[in-house]
Amino acid sequence: MNNYNILVTGGAGFIGSHLCEKLSRENYGTLCLDNFNENYNPEIKRDNISNILKYKNSLLIEADILDTIALKNIFQKYPIKKVIHLAAIAGVRPSLVDPIIYIDTDIKGTVNLLEMSRRYGVEQFIYGSSSSVYGINSKIPFSESDRVDLQVSPYATAKRGSELYCATYSHLYGIKTSILRFFTVYGPRQRPDMAFHKFTRLLFKGEKIPLFGYGKLKRDYTYVTDIVNGIILAMEKEYDFEVFNLGSGKTISLNELLEILSKILVIEPKIELLPEQPGDVPITWADISKAQKMLGYAPRTSIEKGLKEFVRWYREKESLIENEEEI
Ligand SMILES: NC(=O)c1ccc[n+]([C@@H]2O[C@H](COP(=O)([O-])OP(=O)(O)OC[C@H]3O[C@@H](n4cnc5c(N)ncnc54)[C@H](O)[C@@H]3O)[C@@H](O)[C@H]2O)c1
């Protein structure tokens, strides 16, 4: 009756919408599930998926992963074989203010989907995890074999908790599982609370840009198309149980990032240097050798090129996104 056998949760969000678009273009039967929550303007999410809806092999489902009755109906109705689980409340700093919603959405939501996967014979589960699970890891670059037992924000702890549930379900029920640890993803449609978005908004307004950690915090920034390619490679490889870092394999400081962005926009930044905030880690840097070897993952986009694409999208959508305040 239908061949919608891939379920993408959080499909209208930043990463999810790019993934659904690529899966749809490549002719996969794709269910794009999202609850359009108000974590940021849901109109942005509607805009994100406007291209996807024209594909006959894609279907939008508005549902909440905490609604087990809705989930049951979805899994009964469609022959779902693969779940790519990206729905979450994302973001480190807000998790210090309201940790409970992270337990609800990020942990309970994940377990709800694992339960459905077990009951309805899902073959593969891919979990969108985060570099934040490495916490304050003094060994760089971060490798999948490093210890991950000291997270420094409730968000990171919820992501790590979900990873453990994925491992347990894979072990108990033989669901093929890949855990993908994304390293700060950027590009068109990036969440408005993230640094590139915030910097661009403040540069355009001529306002001061707060650089926490005195601008010295370093991040491995990964372009969204590279992440999406990594997700699809993991989906196609179908390992029994693996954890992969998906990053760029490079790290740059906030100062350097702002310098590149200011050059692209041709705007001189006004900078406010501030100390580190609770929950921040000094550096993220992915060792991507495992993903390169086992998935054929090959991130290609330079920060200069990726930022230009982000700015192009930002200008195009400015009226939609300009009122988004930082979370
Ligand atoms: N963006 C990054 O840099 C980054 C880095 C590491 C990990 N991740 C992870 O990748 C995933 C996607 O992140 P993103 O940046 O695209 O975030 P996003 O907020 O743009 O996307 C998440 C989507 O999930 C949806 N959602 C939230 N709660 C839901 C619920 N209860 N039911 C159904 N849908 C729900 C939201 O409406 C949103 O569209 C998240 O799991 C996040 O933790 C992101």
The ligand as a Gaussian input file, in Angstrom:
#p B3LYP/6-31G(d) Opt

LIG

0 1
 N       22.876000      21.323000      15.428000
 C       23.955000      20.830000      16.031000
 O       25.042000      21.423000      16.029000
 C       23.877000      19.500000      16.743000
 C       25.062000      18.992000      17.307000
 C       25.011000      17.775000      17.964000
 C       23.828000      17.066000      18.025000
 N       22.695000      17.580000      17.462000
 C       21.465000      16.793000      17.571000
 O       20.901000      16.686000      16.269000
 C       19.480000      16.662000      16.371000
 C       18.873000      17.744000      15.479000
 O       19.351000      19.016000      15.922000
 P       18.982000      20.367000      15.164000
 O       20.098000      21.314000      15.374000
 O       18.498000      20.049000      13.788000
 O       17.772000      20.878000      16.073000
 P       16.315000      21.425000      15.692000
 O       15.751000      21.958000      16.961000
 O       16.381000      22.338000      14.518000
 O       15.558000      20.101000      15.257000
 C       14.898000      19.251000      16.181000
 C       13.472000      19.076000      15.712000
 O       12.837000      18.174000      16.610000
 C       11.503000      18.596000      16.787000
 N       11.027000      18.065000      18.063000
 C       11.436000      18.432000      19.315000
 N       10.733000      17.776000      20.235000
 C        9.869000      16.954000      19.566000
 C        8.867000      16.047000      19.981000
 N        8.589000      15.851000      21.292000
 N        8.176000      15.372000      19.042000
 C        8.440000      15.579000      17.722000
 N        9.358000      16.452000      17.259000
 C       10.059000      17.134000      18.185000
 C       11.566000      20.122000      16.791000
 O       10.323000      20.719000      16.459000
 C       12.655000      20.383000      15.752000
 O       12.096000      20.640000      14.471000
 C       19.151000      16.823000      17.858000
 O       18.952000      15.547000      18.409000
 C       20.408000      17.444000      18.437000
 O       20.574000      17.100000      19.801000
 C       22.698000      18.779000      16.830000

